[in-house]
Amino acid sequence: MASTLRVPRAQTEERTRIPGLTLTDLLLLCMALIWGVNYAVVKYATGELPPLAFNSARVVLAVVVLFGIVTVSGYTLPRGRDLLALLALGALGNGLYQIFFIEGIARTRAGDAALLISAAPAFMAILGWLRGTERTGMRGVTGIGLSLAGMALVVFGNTPSATGGNATLVGDALILASCLCWSVYSVLVKPFTERIQGLPLHATTMLGGSIPLVLVSLPTLAHTQWSAISTGGWVAVGYSGLLALSLAYLFWYRGVKMLGPTRSAMYANLQPIVALSVAWATLHETPHWLQLAGAAFILAGLVLTRVPARHTAPPCE
């Protein structure tokens, strides 16, 4: 999204050298691919495991792996007020968000959930504007408008699914609630990305999110028949915990640091296109033509807000 961010001179060098797509752009594209596939993975997994049990398993796996890498690599973890603040933010962005997200996607279609997450850049832009950290020009406003229009097309183009119409509406509402949690988290975590490395930051916030998530999930965890889970179920836990919650998040934090939360979120808006395609091929979720139009609006919003206008300097990484 078009925004004005104060970036240290050292971080602008690569931006001034490389026009157009940069390494951060490419990593954010990989992030969108991983997260887009993850919607179908989560939808499949919640048919094998209770949603909260699956969510706890993948988050705990991510925490163990991340802290293992932090320890082996010799990173310094945040301390003092930074530690407490990041744990609190993690409870919002990796705890409450994950609860709403997993319960929502269990009640709606994978493609619908991915498309509804496209509200995130609009929420972030509004929050950034209220906090005075981002300034959105006409191109950015137009891009947000296209994304919101795409989201509306998803809702109006929704067709009854196997879960039933009412359940889908509940699922959509939960997904939008998770989107709001993620948006607030992304805006508030931005200052920490300027002084704390991505890996220890992510490990700390993921730990903060795992605490309330596991506490809420305890009754479900106690009654889950873990020995009855299929190989596919465990593969889903591994994919979601190692790739979606670990590797892709590191790409996300780099994007937040270098491009800002709103611009990074516009790349996350590529998820619906990937998610719709994968859900169509694997879960037999046939999208309505209005949803395909919504996906086109989302892509147009990304191009409009990220690709620099003619006669303007390319945005720095």
Buried (B, 14 or more C-beta within 10 A) or exposed (E): BBBEBEBEEEBEEBBEEBEEBBEBBEBBBBBBBBBBBBBBBBBBBBBBBBBBBBBBBBBBBBBBBBBEBBEEEEBEBBEEEBBEBBBBBBBBBBBBBBBBBBBBBBBBBBBBBBBBBBBBBBBBBBBBBEEEBBEBBEBBBBBBBBBBBBBBBBBEBBBEBEBEEEBBBBBBBBBBBBBBBBBBBBBBBBEBBEEBBBBBBBBBBBBBBBBBBBEBBEEBBEEBEEEEBEEEBBEBBBBBBBBBBBBBBBBBBBBBBBBBBBBBBBBBBBBBBBBBBBBBEBBEBEBBEBBBBBBBBBBBBBEBBBEEEEEEEBBBB
